Amino acid sequence: MKYRPCTGGCTHEGSHCNGCGRSHEEVSELNKMVKELAGYCKKMDYKNTDDFANSVATGIYYKLEALNK
């Protein structure tokens, strides 16, 4: 399956978003993870939020690389 990012045309009817085509369950789970990461960043009072976000993205990339070996 290929990930499809949000296009801004979100819908809540049916089982899938008409904007990105992802299931509402997938969208909800990802939103929950992002909310938790944002909450952690706020709790730690990081001032360099761009560095935090980039570090998380890089960490995910390397974890996926390791899982795919």
C-alpha positions in Angstrom: 0.0 0.0 0.0 1.3 3.5 -0.8 0.7 6.3 1.8 -1.3 9.2 0.5 -1.0 12.5 2.4 -3.9 14.8 3.3 -5.0 17.0 0.4 -7.2 19.2 2.5 -10.4 17.8 1.0 -11.4 15.8 4.1 -14.7 14.0 4.3 -16.2 12.0 7.1 -18.9 10.0 5.3 -18.4 6.4 4.4 -15.4 4.3 5.3 -12.7 6.4 3.4 -11.9 10.0 3.1 -12.7 11.3 -0.4 -9.8 13.7 -0.3 -6.9 11.4 0.4 -8.5 8.0 -0.1 -7.3 6.7 3.3 -9.7 4.9 5.7 -11.1 7.0 8.5 -9.5 4.5 10.9 -6.0 5.1 9.4 -6.5 8.9 9.5 -7.7 8.7 13.1 -4.7 6.5 14.2 -2.2 8.8 12.5 -3.8 11.9 14.0 -3.6 10.3 17.5 0.1 9.6 17.1 0.8 13.1 15.8 -1.2 14.6 18.7 0.9 12.6 21.2 4.2 13.7 19.6 3.0 17.3 19.6 2.0 17.0 23.2 5.4 15.6 24.2 7.1 18.4 22.4 5.0 20.9 24.3 5.5 19.1 27.6 9.3 19.2 27.1 8.9 22.9 26.2 11.2 22.5 23.1 11.8 25.9 21.5 13.2 24.3 18.3 10.1 22.4 17.2 11.3 22.1 13.6 14.4 20.2 14.8 12.1 17.9 17.0 9.8 17.2 14.0 12.7 16.5 11.7 14.4 14.3 14.2 11.1 12.3 14.6 10.8 11.9 10.9 14.4 10.8 10.6 13.9 8.3 13.4 10.9 6.8 11.7 12.8 6.5 8.4 15.7 4.7 10.1 13.4 2.4 12.0 11.6 1.4 8.8 15.0 0.8 7.1 16.0 -1.6 9.9 12.6 -3.4 9.8 12.9 -3.9 6.0 16.2 -5.7 6.2 
